[in-house]
Amino acid sequence: MDDDRNDLNVLVRDQLDDAKASAHGRSAHFFLHDGPLRQTVIALIAGSALDEHNAPPAASLQVLRGRVRLTAAGGNRELRAGEIVPIPHERHGLRAVEDCAVLLTAVTAVAEPPPATTGSATALG
């Protein structure tokens, strides 16, 4: 059996180091891909941002270290380490209030509900 474990503490440390070395002040590591499920550790240096982008069908954001501001047309929300929130179903962005790392969990596809049946039942005589 393959060892597919990841240590979030190590991922956070490595991504923060990479973000500090990046000209854009950010770094990301996509580490889990299982069907439509994706998980990514994203690190941002204070003041850096992920510009506004579209939301996947379902996602959550968990702050692993630091503070971030989740921005969206419906309002901004500041989050601290330990907090987890659903990603809004609208365009949104992320700005680092201080050096931070977040865990993005996204579902990239959802099953379509079966089509509704219409019509009436006929009686057999």
C-alpha positions as CSV (number, residue, x, y, z in Angstrom):
1,M,0.0,0.0,0.0
2,D,1.3,3.4,-0.9
3,D,1.9,5.9,1.8
4,D,-0.3,8.9,0.8
5,R,-0.2,10.7,4.1
6,N,0.7,14.4,4.3
7,D,1.8,16.4,7.3
8,L,0.0,19.7,7.3
9,N,2.5,21.3,9.6
10,V,5.3,20.5,7.1
11,L,3.2,21.7,4.1
12,V,2.4,25.0,5.9
13,R,6.0,25.6,6.8
14,D,7.2,24.8,3.3
15,Q,4.6,26.9,1.5
16,L,5.2,29.9,3.8
17,D,8.9,29.6,3.0
18,D,8.1,29.4,-0.7
19,A,5.7,32.4,-0.5
20,K,8.4,34.5,1.2
21,A,10.7,33.7,-1.6
22,S,8.1,34.4,-4.3
23,A,7.9,37.8,-6.0
24,H,4.1,37.6,-5.6
25,G,4.2,36.7,-1.9
26,R,2.2,33.5,-2.4
27,S,2.6,29.8,-2.9
28,A,0.3,26.8,-3.2
29,H,0.7,23.0,-3.1
30,F,-2.0,20.8,-4.5
31,F,-1.6,17.6,-2.5
32,L,-4.8,15.5,-2.7
33,H,-6.8,14.6,-5.7
34,D,-9.5,11.9,-5.4
35,G,-12.1,12.0,-8.1
36,P,-13.8,15.5,-7.8
37,L,-12.2,16.2,-4.4
38,R,-9.2,18.5,-4.3
39,Q,-7.2,19.8,-1.4
40,T,-4.6,22.5,-1.6
41,V,-2.4,24.4,1.0
42,I,-2.1,28.0,0.0
43,A,0.3,30.4,1.8
44,L,0.2,34.2,1.5
45,I,2.5,36.8,2.9
46,A,0.9,39.8,4.7
47,G,-0.6,42.1,2.1
48,S,-0.6,39.7,-0.8
49,A,-3.8,38.4,-2.3
50,L,-5.5,35.9,-4.6
51,D,-7.5,38.1,-7.0
52,E,-11.2,37.6,-7.5
53,H,-12.0,34.2,-9.1
54,N,-15.0,31.9,-9.6
55,A,-16.1,29.4,-7.0
56,P,-16.2,25.7,-7.5
57,P,-19.5,23.8,-7.0
58,A,-18.6,23.3,-3.4
59,A,-15.6,24.3,-1.2
60,S,-14.4,25.2,2.2
61,L,-11.5,27.3,3.5
62,Q,-9.8,26.4,6.8
63,V,-7.2,28.9,8.2
64,L,-4.2,26.9,9.4
65,R,-2.0,29.8,10.4
66,G,-2.4,33.6,10.5
67,R,-5.3,35.8,9.4
68,V,-7.0,36.3,6.0
69,R,-9.9,38.3,4.6
70,L,-12.2,36.4,2.3
71,T,-13.7,39.0,0.0
72,A,-16.9,38.7,-2.0
73,A,-19.7,40.9,-3.3
74,G,-21.9,39.6,-0.5
75,G,-19.4,41.0,2.1
76,N,-16.0,40.5,3.4
77,R,-15.1,38.2,6.3
78,E,-11.9,38.1,8.4
79,L,-10.8,34.6,9.5
80,R,-8.3,33.5,12.0
81,A,-6.3,30.3,12.5
82,G,-8.7,27.5,13.4
83,E,-11.7,28.8,11.6
84,I,-13.3,27.1,8.7
85,V,-16.0,28.5,6.4
86,P,-17.8,27.5,3.2
87,I,-16.6,29.4,0.1
88,P,-19.3,31.7,-1.2
89,H,-21.1,30.6,-4.4
90,E,-20.0,33.8,-6.1
91,R,-16.8,35.4,-7.3
92,H,-14.4,35.9,-4.4
93,G,-10.8,36.7,-3.4
94,L,-8.5,36.2,-0.5
95,R,-6.1,38.8,1.1
96,A,-3.6,38.1,3.8
97,V,-4.0,40.3,6.8
98,E,-0.8,38.7,8.2
99,D,1.4,35.8,7.0
100,C,-1.0,32.9,6.7
101,A,-1.7,29.4,5.3
102,V,-5.1,28.0,4.5
103,L,-6.4,24.6,3.4
104,L,-8.7,24.8,0.4
105,T,-11.0,21.8,0.1
106,A,-12.9,21.8,-3.2
107,V,-15.3,19.6,-5.0
108,T,-15.0,20.2,-8.7
109,A,-18.1,18.4,-9.9
110,V,-21.4,17.3,-8.4
111,A,-23.7,14.6,-9.5
112,E,-26.6,15.9,-11.5
113,P,-30.0,15.0,-10.0
114,P,-32.0,12.5,-12.0
115,P,-34.5,14.1,-14.4
116,A,-37.9,14.6,-13.0
117,T,-40.5,12.3,-14.5
118,T,-43.6,13.9,-15.8
119,G,-46.9,12.6,-17.2
120,S,-49.6,10.6,-15.7
121,A,-49.8,7.0,-14.9
122,T,-52.3,5.0,-17.0
123,A,-54.5,2.4,-15.5
124,L,-54.5,-1.0,-17.1
125,G,-57.9,-2.3,-17.6
